[in-house]
Amino acid sequence: MDFLRDIFGFLSQRKKWWLAPIVMLLLLIGVVLVVGGGSAVAPFIYTLF
């Protein structure tokens, strides 16, 4: 969780809040791929990409 704290610390110090939605989207896609990679839903997730 230190990584997320560092990312948001960087965003707040540098006033680059426009990067926050991009970071959130990348994290969400990563979580979907990790969770869906080992389940029965995997073939349906891979058709999205």
C-alpha positions as CSV (number, residue, x, y, z in Angstrom):
1,M,0.0,0.0,0.0
2,D,3.0,2.3,0.2
3,F,3.0,2.4,-3.6
4,L,-0.5,3.9,-3.6
5,R,0.4,6.4,-0.9
6,D,3.4,7.5,-2.9
7,I,1.4,7.9,-6.1
8,F,-1.2,10.1,-4.4
9,G,1.5,12.0,-2.5
10,F,3.1,12.8,-5.9
11,L,-0.2,13.9,-7.3
12,S,-0.9,16.2,-4.4
13,Q,2.5,17.7,-4.3
14,R,2.9,18.3,-8.0
15,K,-0.8,19.4,-8.4
16,K,-1.3,16.8,-11.2
17,W,-4.8,15.8,-10.3
18,W,-5.6,15.2,-14.0
19,L,-3.5,12.0,-13.7
20,A,-5.7,10.5,-11.0
21,P,-8.5,9.1,-13.3
22,I,-5.8,7.5,-15.5
23,V,-4.1,5.9,-12.5
24,M,-7.5,4.6,-11.2
25,L,-8.4,3.2,-14.6
26,L,-5.1,1.3,-14.9
27,L,-5.4,-0.1,-11.4
28,L,-9.0,-1.2,-12.1
29,I,-7.9,-3.0,-15.3
30,G,-5.0,-4.6,-13.5
31,V,-7.4,-5.9,-10.8
32,V,-9.8,-7.2,-13.3
33,L,-7.1,-9.1,-15.2
34,V,-5.6,-10.6,-12.0
35,V,-9.0,-11.7,-10.6
36,G,-10.3,-12.9,-13.9
37,G,-7.2,-14.7,-14.9
38,G,-7.8,-17.7,-12.7
39,S,-11.5,-18.0,-12.9
40,A,-14.2,-19.4,-15.2
41,V,-15.0,-15.8,-16.3
42,A,-11.5,-15.5,-18.0
43,P,-12.7,-16.2,-21.6
44,F,-15.3,-13.5,-21.3
45,I,-12.9,-10.9,-19.9
46,Y,-10.3,-11.6,-22.6
47,T,-12.9,-10.9,-25.3
48,L,-13.1,-7.3,-24.0
49,F,-9.5,-6.7,-24.7
